[in-house]
Amino acid sequence: MADYDIIKPYGEKQRIFDKRYLEMALVWAKNSYCKRRQVGALIVKGRMIISDGYNGTPEGFENICEDENNVTKPYVLHAEANAITKVAKSNNSSENATLYVTSSPCMECAKLIIQSGIKRVVFCNKYRIADGIELLKRAGIEMVYIDIENDIYEQQ
């Protein structure tokens, strides 16, 4: 089986499944206790979801993401980081996987994505700072933006 078949296992239906997985990530984001922004992520390899995550505090911490001034606490983990570290604790590998995330990755998450071996990132909301997208493209990771509401599918 070629890498292409692993990375895009749905052939001509890949766009349909990309949209469905993103919709699932949007539902998963609702698990976040963060008030300012809720982000969800799924890592899919082949045709199987191997990890999931949403933004929130580390395990064992109180589920309060913002301080009294509504500023995100510095130790809050991003959805991508939660999904990547979760797969690292499992028997799965994210090598050649696709990350579906509801917001485009920041610079810190982009570095984790590169190191984890993920080859595609599909997202539906553009973060105001695009440096994470630029780093991922520089690393040769396929970036796909989907506007679910308007049925737009763009290679970045």
MDTraj code that builds the backbone (N, CA, C; nanometers):
import mdtraj as md
import numpy as np

residues = "MET ALA ASP TYR ASP ILE ILE LYS PRO TYR GLY GLU LYS GLN ARG ILE PHE ASP LYS ARG TYR LEU GLU MET ALA LEU VAL TRP ALA LYS ASN SER TYR CYS LYS ARG ARG GLN VAL GLY ALA LEU ILE VAL LYS GLY ARG MET ILE ILE SER ASP GLY TYR ASN GLY THR PRO GLU GLY PHE GLU ASN ILE CYS GLU ASP GLU ASN ASN VAL THR LYS PRO TYR VAL LEU HIS ALA GLU ALA ASN ALA ILE THR LYS VAL ALA LYS SER ASN ASN SER SER GLU ASN ALA THR LEU TYR VAL THR SER SER PRO CYS MET GLU CYS ALA LYS LEU ILE ILE GLN SER GLY ILE LYS ARG VAL VAL PHE CYS ASN LYS TYR ARG ILE ALA ASP GLY ILE GLU LEU LEU LYS ARG ALA GLY ILE GLU MET VAL TYR ILE ASP ILE GLU ASN ASP ILE TYR GLU GLN GLN".split()
xyz = np.array([
    [0.0854, -0.1183, 0.0000],
    [0.0000, 0.0000, 0.0000],
    [0.0896, 0.1241, 0.0000],
    [0.0685, 0.2130, -0.0941],
    [0.1492, 0.3344, -0.1063],
    [0.1121, 0.4346, 0.0030],
    [0.2082, 0.5237, 0.0343],
    [0.1822, 0.6289, 0.1339],
    [0.0579, 0.7091, 0.0981],
    [0.0379, 0.7356, -0.0313],
    [-0.0777, 0.8136, -0.0757],
    [-0.2079, 0.7467, -0.0323],
    [-0.2131, 0.6142, -0.0435],
    [-0.3332, 0.5401, -0.0054],
    [-0.3562, 0.5434, 0.1456],
    [-0.2489, 0.5569, 0.2217],
    [-0.2613, 0.5678, 0.3674],
    [-0.3073, 0.7079, 0.4041],
    [-0.2479, 0.8088, 0.3403],
    [-0.2772, 0.9480, 0.3736],
    [-0.4151, 0.9890, 0.3230],
    [-0.4528, 0.9423, 0.2045],
    [-0.5842, 0.9727, 0.1466],
    [-0.6529, 0.8424, 0.1075],
    [-0.7053, 0.7696, 0.2063],
    [-0.7580, 0.6350, 0.1788],
    [-0.8958, 0.6305, 0.1149],
    [-0.9614, 0.7459, 0.0997],
    [-1.0980, 0.7452, 0.0486],
    [-1.1064, 0.7759, -0.1007],
    [-0.9905, 0.7868, -0.1676],
    [-0.9901, 0.8105, -0.3116],
    [-1.0691, 0.9332, -0.3504],
    [-1.1593, 0.9187, -0.4470],
    [-1.2356, 1.0340, -0.4962],
    [-1.3380, 1.0849, -0.3942],
    [-1.3623, 1.0086, -0.2885],
    [-1.4535, 1.0538, -0.1829],
    [-1.3787, 1.1231, -0.0686],
    [-1.2483, 1.1481, -0.0869],
    [-1.1677, 1.2066, 0.0209],
    [-1.2249, 1.3399, 0.0700],
    [-1.2689, 1.4241, -0.0219],
    [-1.3244, 1.5542, 0.0182],
    [-1.4464, 1.5387, 0.1088],
    [-1.5307, 1.4428, 0.0768],
    [-1.6502, 1.4184, 0.1579],
    [-1.6099, 1.3765, 0.2992],
    [-1.5133, 1.2845, 0.3088],
    [-1.4697, 1.2383, 0.4404],
    [-1.3931, 1.3457, 0.5157],
    [-1.3161, 1.4285, 0.4441],
    [-1.2482, 1.5400, 0.5099],
    [-1.3503, 1.6301, 0.5795],
    [-1.4574, 1.6596, 0.5100],
    [-1.5621, 1.7447, 0.5674],
    [-1.6283, 1.6761, 0.6878],
    [-1.6549, 1.5471, 0.6772],
    [-1.7196, 1.4740, 0.7869],
    [-1.6309, 1.4686, 0.9112],
    [-1.5021, 1.4437, 0.8910],
    [-1.4110, 1.4405, 1.0060],
    [-1.4006, 1.5790, 1.0708],
    [-1.4003, 1.6838, 0.9892],
    [-1.3985, 1.8194, 1.0456],
    [-1.5253, 1.8473, 1.1258],
    [-1.6371, 1.8029, 1.0743],
    [-1.7631, 1.8196, 1.1482],
    [-1.7563, 1.7458, 1.2819],
    [-1.6933, 1.6291, 1.2837],
    [-1.6756, 1.5558, 1.4091],
    [-1.5835, 1.6332, 1.5043],
    [-1.4787, 1.6952, 1.4509],
    [-1.3884, 1.7755, 1.5341],
    [-1.4628, 1.8951, 1.5939],
    [-1.5548, 1.9525, 1.5176],
    [-1.6362, 2.0630, 1.5702],
    [-1.7231, 2.0169, 1.6870],
    [-1.7779, 1.8982, 1.6767],
    [-1.8567, 1.8431, 1.7874],
    [-1.7646, 1.8162, 1.9068],
    [-1.6473, 1.7608, 1.8810],
    [-1.5531, 1.7283, 1.9877],
    [-1.5073, 1.8544, 2.0613],
    [-1.4980, 1.9666, 1.9906],
    [-1.4573, 2.0934, 2.0517],
    [-1.5517, 2.1342, 2.1645],
    [-1.6756, 2.0902, 2.1562],
    [-1.7742, 2.1250, 2.2590],
    [-1.7407, 2.0651, 2.3957],
    [-1.6475, 1.9703, 2.4003],
    [-1.6028, 1.9127, 2.5270],
    [-1.5116, 2.0070, 2.6045],
    [-1.4591, 2.1074, 2.5380],
    [-1.3675, 2.2011, 2.6013],
    [-1.4393, 2.2858, 2.7057],
    [-1.3707, 2.3099, 2.8176],
    [-1.4238, 2.3974, 2.9212],
    [-1.3860, 2.5435, 2.8949],
    [-1.3069, 2.5694, 2.7928],
    [-1.2637, 2.7055, 2.7628],
    [-1.3832, 2.7890, 2.7168],
    [-1.3887, 2.9117, 2.7635],
    [-1.4999, 3.0004, 2.7296],
    [-1.4683, 3.0863, 2.6077],
    [-1.3445, 3.1325, 2.5955],
    [-1.3084, 3.2238, 2.4870],
    [-1.3076, 3.1550, 2.3508],
    [-1.2594, 3.0324, 2.3475],
    [-1.2461, 2.9615, 2.2207],
    [-1.2444, 2.8121, 2.2480],
    [-1.3266, 2.7376, 2.1768],
    [-1.3289, 2.5926, 2.1880],
    [-1.2768, 2.5331, 2.0574],
    [-1.1751, 2.4492, 2.0697],
    [-1.1103, 2.3896, 1.9528],
    [-1.1079, 2.2385, 1.9704],
    [-1.1363, 2.1662, 1.8625],
    [-1.1325, 2.0208, 1.8641],
    [-1.0389, 1.9673, 1.7571],
    [-0.9850, 1.8479, 1.7810],
    [-0.8913, 1.7871, 1.6859],
    [-0.9105, 1.6356, 1.6830],
    [-0.8940, 1.5786, 1.5654],
    [-0.8921, 1.4338, 1.5463],
    [-0.7694, 1.3982, 1.4642],
    [-0.7057, 1.2886, 1.4983],
    [-0.5971, 1.2357, 1.4157],
    [-0.6495, 1.1078, 1.3529],
    [-0.6436, 1.1036, 1.2202],
    [-0.6962, 0.9903, 1.1447],
    [-0.5830, 0.9298, 1.0631],
    [-0.5717, 0.7981, 1.0710],
    [-0.4705, 0.7259, 0.9933],
    [-0.5412, 0.6137, 0.9202],
    [-0.5208, 0.6107, 0.7886],
    [-0.5975, 0.5156, 0.7102],
    [-0.7428, 0.5563, 0.7182],
    [-0.8243, 0.4698, 0.7675],
    [-0.9674, 0.5006, 0.7843],
    [-1.0076, 0.4926, 0.9313],
    [-0.9109, 0.5153, 1.0196],
    [-0.9385, 0.4993, 1.1620],
    [-0.8973, 0.6238, 1.2405],
    [-0.9840, 0.6688, 1.3299],
    [-0.9498, 0.7762, 1.4219],
    [-0.8584, 0.7156, 1.5280],
    [-0.7354, 0.7664, 1.5366],
    [-0.6404, 0.7099, 1.6327],
    [-0.6232, 0.7982, 1.7554],
    [-0.6707, 0.9228, 1.7484],
    [-0.6611, 1.0102, 1.8646],
    [-0.7568, 1.1277, 1.8494],
    [-0.7846, 1.1905, 1.9618],
    [-0.8708, 1.3079, 1.9620],
    [-0.8221, 1.4027, 2.0701],
    [-0.8632, 1.5260, 2.0612],
    [-0.8255, 1.6220, 2.1640],
    [-0.9081, 1.7484, 2.1528],
    [-0.9091, 1.8233, 2.2589],
    [-0.9703, 1.9562, 2.2601],
    [-0.8875, 2.0418, 2.3542],
    [-0.9013, 2.1715, 2.3417],
    [-0.8199, 2.2590, 2.4246],
    [-0.8701, 2.2567, 2.5683],
    [-0.7750, 2.2604, 2.6599],
    [-0.8096, 2.2575, 2.8014],
    [-0.6862, 2.2456, 2.8880],
    [-0.7096, 2.2363, 3.0165],
    [-0.6000, 2.2301, 3.1126],
    [-0.5414, 2.0893, 3.1185],
    [-0.4169, 2.0760, 3.1662],
    [-0.3566, 1.9429, 3.1790],
    [-0.4365, 1.8533, 3.2744],
    [-0.4202, 1.7246, 3.2565],
    [-0.4889, 1.6263, 3.3399],
    [-0.4604, 1.6530, 3.4878],
    [-0.5652, 1.6526, 3.5681],
    [-0.5505, 1.6745, 3.7112],
    [-0.5658, 1.8199, 3.7542],
    [-0.5691, 1.9128, 3.6591],
    [-0.5872, 2.0545, 3.6903],
    [-0.7358, 2.0878, 3.6901],
    [-0.7704, 2.1999, 3.7507],
    [-0.9087, 2.2459, 3.7469],
    [-0.9456, 2.2766, 3.6020],
    [-1.0702, 2.2562, 3.5666],
    [-1.1155, 2.2782, 3.4296],
    [-1.1575, 2.4231, 3.4084],
    [-1.0670, 2.5133, 3.4354],
    [-1.0908, 2.6567, 3.4157],
    [-0.9762, 2.7089, 3.3289],
    [-1.0084, 2.7508, 3.2077],
    [-0.9057, 2.7887, 3.1112],
    [-0.8659, 2.9358, 3.1179],
    [-0.9563, 3.0208, 3.1685],
    [-0.9293, 3.1645, 3.1700],
    [-0.9155, 3.2135, 3.3140],
    [-0.8360, 3.3200, 3.3299],
    [-0.8224, 3.3797, 3.4631],
    [-0.9361, 3.4800, 3.4870],
    [-0.9293, 3.5516, 3.5968],
    [-1.0363, 3.6457, 3.6330],
    [-1.0498, 3.7618, 3.5340],
    [-0.9471, 3.7846, 3.4503],
    [-0.9522, 3.8896, 3.3476],
    [-0.9891, 3.8344, 3.2101],
    [-1.0344, 3.7088, 3.2071],
    [-1.0727, 3.6398, 3.0840],
    [-0.9546, 3.6182, 2.9891],
    [-0.8343, 3.6078, 3.0448],
    [-0.7134, 3.5786, 2.9682],
    [-0.6855, 3.4292, 2.9829],
    [-0.6544, 3.3643, 2.8714],
    [-0.6259, 3.2213, 2.8757],
    [-0.5024, 3.1949, 2.9608],
    [-0.5146, 3.0995, 3.0511],
    [-0.4025, 3.0631, 3.1381],
    [-0.2895, 3.0049, 3.0536],
    [-0.1645, 3.0333, 3.0895],
    [-0.0513, 2.9915, 3.0052],
    [-0.0316, 2.8409, 2.9952],
    [-0.0880, 2.7638, 3.0840],
    [-0.0684, 2.6191, 3.0799],
    [-0.1810, 2.5442, 3.0079],
    [-0.2742, 2.6165, 2.9491],
    [-0.3808, 2.5509, 2.8723],
    [-0.3199, 2.4872, 2.7474],
    [-0.3551, 2.3616, 2.7245],
    [-0.3066, 2.2880, 2.6079],
    [-0.3993, 2.3092, 2.4893],
    [-0.3408, 2.3212, 2.3722],
    [-0.4202, 2.3320, 2.2502],
    [-0.4715, 2.1933, 2.2107],
    [-0.5769, 2.1914, 2.1326],
    [-0.6386, 2.0651, 2.0902],
    [-0.5398, 1.9752, 2.0172],
    [-0.4581, 2.0340, 1.9306],
    [-0.3598, 1.9559, 1.8550],
    [-0.2598, 1.8898, 1.9489],
    [-0.2106, 1.9667, 2.0463],
    [-0.1146, 1.9133, 2.1427],
    [-0.1762, 1.8006, 2.2244],
    [-0.3010, 1.8170, 2.2640],
    [-0.3694, 1.7107, 2.3391],
    [-0.3819, 1.5844, 2.2548],
    [-0.4197, 1.5982, 2.1282],
    [-0.4353, 1.4809, 2.0415],
    [-0.3005, 1.4130, 2.0157],
    [-0.1962, 1.4921, 1.9918],
    [-0.0633, 1.4355, 1.9621],
    [-0.0062, 1.3657, 2.0850],
    [-0.0180, 1.4271, 2.2024],
    [0.0363, 1.3626, 2.3222],
    [-0.0460, 1.2398, 2.3601],
    [-0.1737, 1.2419, 2.3309],
    [-0.2586, 1.1258, 2.3589],
    [-0.2179, 1.0071, 2.2714],
    [-0.1906, 1.0331, 2.1440],
    [-0.1482, 0.9229, 2.0563],
    [-0.0101, 0.8742, 2.0972],
    [0.0735, 0.9636, 2.1500],
    [0.2072, 0.9243, 2.1949],
    [0.2001, 0.8271, 2.3127],
    [0.0948, 0.8369, 2.3928],
    [0.0769, 0.7482, 2.5081],
    [0.0131, 0.6142, 2.4686],
    [-0.0291, 0.6034, 2.3435],
    [-0.0962, 0.4815, 2.2974],
    [0.0016, 0.3937, 2.2194],
    [-0.0503, 0.2876, 2.1632],
    [0.0311, 0.2005, 2.0779],
    [0.0229, 0.2399, 1.9312],
    [-0.0399, 0.3538, 1.9025],
    [-0.0540, 0.3994, 1.7649],
    [0.0610, 0.4915, 1.7263],
    [0.0750, 0.5136, 1.5976],
    [0.1734, 0.6064, 1.5444],
    [0.1009, 0.7074, 1.4569],
    [0.1393, 0.8331, 1.4689],
    [0.0779, 0.9374, 1.3858],
    [0.1533, 0.9574, 1.2545],
    [0.2507, 0.8734, 1.2274],
    [0.3256, 0.8810, 1.1018],
    [0.2298, 0.8669, 0.9837],
    [0.2341, 0.9627, 0.8907],
    [0.1503, 0.9647, 0.7698],
    [0.0011, 0.9838, 0.7983],
    [-0.0330, 1.0361, 0.9142],
    [-0.1733, 1.0577, 0.9494],
    [-0.2201, 1.1957, 0.9021],
    [-0.3508, 1.2170, 0.9141],
    [-0.4125, 1.3469, 0.8865],
    [-0.4661, 1.4015, 1.0177],
    [-0.4397, 1.5296, 1.0425],
    [-0.4933, 1.5992, 1.1586],
    [-0.6093, 1.6853, 1.1124],
    [-0.7255, 1.6637, 1.1713],
    [-0.8428, 1.7482, 1.1466],
    [-0.8568, 1.8367, 1.2690],
    [-0.8524, 1.9672, 1.2483],
    [-0.8567, 2.0603, 1.3610],
    [-0.9467, 2.1779, 1.3242],
    [-1.0227, 2.2253, 1.4200],
    [-1.1213, 2.3280, 1.3903],
    [-1.0604, 2.4662, 1.3705],
    [-0.9383, 2.4876, 1.4137],
    [-0.8713, 2.6167, 1.3947],
    [-0.7319, 2.5913, 1.3394],
    [-0.6847, 2.6768, 1.2513],
    [-0.5516, 2.6555, 1.1948],
    [-0.4470, 2.6575, 1.3062],
    [-0.3460, 2.5720, 1.2962],
    [-0.2476, 2.5574, 1.4036],
    [-0.1596, 2.6808, 1.4247],
    [-0.1252, 2.7029, 1.5505],
    [-0.0299, 2.8080, 1.5861],
    [0.1119, 2.7563, 1.5603],
    [0.2110, 2.8406, 1.5799],
    [0.3501, 2.8030, 1.5575],
    [0.3926, 2.6858, 1.6469],
    [0.3568, 2.6899, 1.7744],
    [0.3980, 2.5834, 1.8669],
    [0.3365, 2.4489, 1.8271],
    [0.2095, 2.4488, 1.7920],
    [0.1452, 2.3244, 1.7503],
    [0.1997, 2.2776, 1.6158],
    [0.2342, 2.3703, 1.5283],
    [0.2928, 2.3338, 1.3991],
    [0.4216, 2.2540, 1.4194],
    [0.5027, 2.2954, 1.5148],
    [0.6271, 2.2223, 1.5428],
    [0.5964, 2.0805, 1.5908],
    [0.4960, 2.0655, 1.6753],
    [0.4580, 1.9318, 1.7223],
    [0.4055, 1.8455, 1.6072],
    [0.3282, 1.9064, 1.5192],
    [0.2725, 1.8352, 1.4040],
    [0.3855, 1.7828, 1.3154],
    [0.4828, 1.8669, 1.2883],
    [0.5974, 1.8260, 1.2054],
    [0.6693, 1.7078, 1.2701],
    [0.7000, 1.7203, 1.3976],
    [0.7760, 1.6163, 1.4677],
    [0.6979, 1.4862, 1.4820],
    [0.5650, 1.4936, 1.4803],
    [0.4829, 1.3738, 1.5000],
    [0.4681, 1.2903, 1.3734],
    [0.5084, 1.3433, 1.2589],
    [0.4987, 1.2676, 1.1337],
    [0.3666, 1.2834, 1.0606],
    [0.2801, 1.3707, 1.1101],
    [0.1531, 1.3975, 1.0424],
    [0.1838, 1.4603, 0.9061],
    [0.1126, 1.4171, 0.8013],
    [0.1413, 1.4627, 0.6645],
    [0.0354, 1.5549, 0.6057],
    [-0.0825, 1.5592, 0.6673],
    [-0.1901, 1.6477, 0.6196],
    [-0.2555, 1.7138, 0.7389],
    [-0.2949, 1.8393, 0.7194],
    [-0.3728, 1.9111, 0.8194],
    [-0.4926, 1.9713, 0.7476],
    [-0.6116, 1.9407, 0.7982],
    [-0.7355, 1.9920, 0.7415],
    [-0.8028, 2.0742, 0.8519],
    [-0.8384, 2.1983, 0.8196],
    [-0.8960, 2.2869, 0.9202],
    [-1.0088, 2.3692, 0.8613],
    [-1.0919, 2.4298, 0.9495],
    [-1.2081, 2.5038, 0.8997],
    [-1.2152, 2.6489, 0.9490],
    [-1.1323, 2.6883, 1.0421],
    [-1.1297, 2.8278, 1.0872],
    [-0.9868, 2.8791, 1.0803],
    [-0.9703, 2.9936, 1.0174],
    [-0.8360, 3.0511, 1.0045],
    [-0.8058, 3.1376, 1.1267],
    [-0.6973, 3.1020, 1.1959],
    [-0.6532, 3.1817, 1.3102],
    [-0.5940, 3.3104, 1.2563],
    [-0.6003, 3.4177, 1.3339],
    [-0.5563, 3.5502, 1.2879],
    [-0.4068, 3.5567, 1.2557],
    [-0.3282, 3.4663, 1.3129],
    [-0.1846, 3.4618, 1.2844],
    [-0.1588, 3.3362, 1.2020],
    [-0.0959, 3.3529, 1.0857],
    [-0.0796, 3.2411, 0.9916],
    [0.0594, 3.1777, 0.9949],
    [0.1431, 3.2108, 1.0939],
    [0.2798, 3.1588, 1.0930],
    [0.2860, 3.0069, 1.1069],
    [0.1884, 2.9458, 1.1758],
    [0.1846, 2.8002, 1.1866],
    [0.1596, 2.7343, 1.0518],
    [0.0680, 2.7909, 0.9741],
    [0.0390, 2.7389, 0.8401],
    [0.1633, 2.7489, 0.7526],
    [0.2306, 2.8626, 0.7596],
    [0.3501, 2.8827, 0.6770],
    [0.4604, 2.7824, 0.7120],
    [0.4803, 2.7560, 0.8409],
    [0.5818, 2.6588, 0.8817],
    [0.5451, 2.5188, 0.8333],
    [0.4190, 2.4814, 0.8446],
    [0.3756, 2.3492, 0.7997],
    [0.3940, 2.3330, 0.6489],
    [0.3614, 2.4361, 0.5728],
    [0.3816, 2.4302, 0.4272],
    [0.5304, 2.4175, 0.3956],
    [0.6123, 2.4903, 0.4686],
    [0.7583, 2.4831, 0.4483],
    [0.8099, 2.3416, 0.4742],
    [0.7465, 2.2710, 0.5681],
    [0.7853, 2.1340, 0.6015],
    [0.7267, 2.0310, 0.5045],
    [0.6506, 2.0768, 0.4060],
    [0.5940, 1.9860, 0.3067],
    [0.4666, 1.9164, 0.3507],
    [0.4035, 1.9699, 0.4526],
    [0.2777, 1.9122, 0.5003],
    [0.1627, 1.9729, 0.4214],
    [0.0767, 1.8871, 0.3705],
    [-0.0378, 1.9336, 0.2926],
    [-0.1358, 2.0056, 0.3841],
    [-0.1742, 2.1258, 0.3459],
    [-0.2678, 2.2067, 0.4228],
    [-0.3958, 2.2233, 0.3421],
    [-0.5095, 2.1923, 0.4043],
    [-0.6384, 2.2034, 0.3376],
    [-0.7316, 2.2850, 0.4258],
    [-0.7907, 2.3884, 0.3673],
    [-0.8904, 2.4702, 0.4361],
    [-1.0277, 2.4348, 0.3806],
    [-1.1216, 2.4071, 0.4703],
    [-1.2589, 2.3794, 0.4295],
    [-1.3512, 2.4780, 0.4997],
    [-1.4274, 2.5512, 0.4200],
    [-1.5336, 2.6359, 0.4736],
    [-1.6598, 2.5506, 0.4649],
    [-1.6985, 2.4935, 0.5768],
    [-1.8101, 2.3982, 0.5792],
    [-1.9413, 2.4637, 0.5374],
    [-1.9640, 2.5852, 0.5837],
    [-2.0900, 2.6553, 0.5549],
    [-2.1083, 2.6820, 0.4049],
    [-1.9988, 2.7233, 0.3383],
    [-2.0071, 2.7628, 0.1975],
    [-1.9528, 2.6580, 0.1011],
    [-1.9218, 2.5386, 0.1547],
    [-1.8722, 2.4272, 0.0744],
    [-1.7507, 2.4662, -0.0095],
    [-1.6526, 2.5297, 0.0556],
    [-1.5263, 2.5685, -0.0100],
    [-1.4180, 2.4739, 0.0386],
    [-1.3383, 2.4227, -0.0547],
    [-1.2287, 2.3276, -0.0270],
    [-1.1048, 2.3834, -0.0950],
    [-1.0077, 2.4311, -0.0176],
    [-0.8893, 2.4956, -0.0750],
    [-0.7610, 2.4350, -0.0243],
    [-0.6696, 2.4083, -0.1168],
    [-0.5334, 2.3756, -0.0776],
    [-0.4668, 2.5059, -0.0358],
    [-0.3961, 2.5042, 0.0734],
    [-0.3293, 2.6268, 0.1219],
    [-0.1876, 2.6349, 0.0708],
])
top = md.Topology()
chain = top.add_chain()
for i, resn in enumerate(residues, 1):
    res = top.add_residue(resn, chain, resSeq=i)
    for name in ("N", "CA", "C"):
        top.add_atom(name, md.element.get_by_symbol(name[0]), res)
traj = md.Trajectory(xyz[None], top)
